[in-house]
Amino acid sequence: MTALIETARPSTRTRRAFTVVARAEAVSWFFLLVAMFFKWVVQEDPHSGIEGGVPVAGAVHGTIFVAYVVTALVAWRQLRWPLRTTFLALAAGVPPFFTLLFERQVTKRGLLP
């Protein structure tokens, strides 16, 4: 019985970590898009040298994106995802908000226990 509990813990931690990082990646995308909108649309002269929140939002998003990639690779190893699923997880990090869709799909398919 304890062997079953011990083997369940890493997958539970991996699932939780993947879910948290996937959602954080989507939120960071949102803030980066908002910052870019204010820089390029709202600001009268986007070439004035005022960057607004883009450097900060970009750095935060980049850091969370790297964490998402690492977490997806850890999930691949620990949860024994097929290569196709792993490729889709990595590709989902590129377009805005696709990490939410991917996380929902792998949960529905039982790939996040």
N, C-alpha and C positions, 0 to 999 in steps of 0.2 A: 504494500500500500504506500509506504513512504517513497518507494522508487517512482511510483506513478505521480505523486505530488511533486517530487523533485524535478521530473521531466516536464511537468506542466508549467512550472515557474518561468523558465526561460522563454517559452513561447508566449506566455501571458505578458511578460515584460516587453518582448519584441512587438507584440500586437499593440500594446499600449503606447510604446515609443513611436511606432510607425504611425499610428492614428494621430498622436499629438503633433508630430513633426509634419505630417501631411497637411493637417489643418493650419498649423503655423505658417507653412509655406504659402498656402492660399491667402492667408491674412496679410502676409508680408507683400505678396503680389498686389493685393488691393491697395495698400498704403503707397507702394511704389507707383502704381498707376495714377493714384490721386495726386501724388507729388509731381509726376510728369505732366498731368493735366494742368495743374496750376502754373508750372514753369512754361509750358508751351502754348497754352490756350488763354489762360486768365491774365498772365503777365503781359503788359503792353509790348515790351521789347525782350523776347526770350534770349537775345544775344547781348544783353546788358551786363552779363557777368554775375547776375544774382541767380544762384542755383536753387535757392529755396531748400526744400527738404529732400531733393533728389539724392545728394551724396549720402545722407544718413539712411534714407529708405533703401537705397541701392546696396549699401554695405550690409544692412540688416538682412535684406532679402538674399543677398549672395551668401551670407553665412548660413542662413536657414536652408538655402538650396543645397549647399554642401552637406549639411546635416541630413537632409532628406535623401541624398544619394547614398551616403554611408548607411543610413537606416534601412534603405531599400536593399542594399547589398547584404546587410546583416540578416534581414528578413529572408532573403533568398537562401542563405546558408542555413539558418536555424529552422525555418519553416519548410525548407526543401521545395521552394517554388520552382516550377518549370522555367527554362530560360526565356520562353515567350512572355510569361508573366513578369519576369524580372525586367526584360526589355521594355515592356509596356509601363512598368512602374517608373523606370528611368525616363522614358519619353514623356510621361505624364507630368514631370517636373518642369517641362519647358513652357507649354502654353499656360496662360493664366487659369487658375482654378481647376485644372484637370486632375490635380492630386486628390481633390475632394471626390470627383467622379470615380477615379481609380480605387480609392479607399472604400467607397460604397460598393463597388462591383466585387472586389476581392472578399469583402465581408459577406456579401450576399452569396458568393460561390463557395464559402467556407474555407477560403485560403488564409484568412486571419482567424485562427481558432480562439 
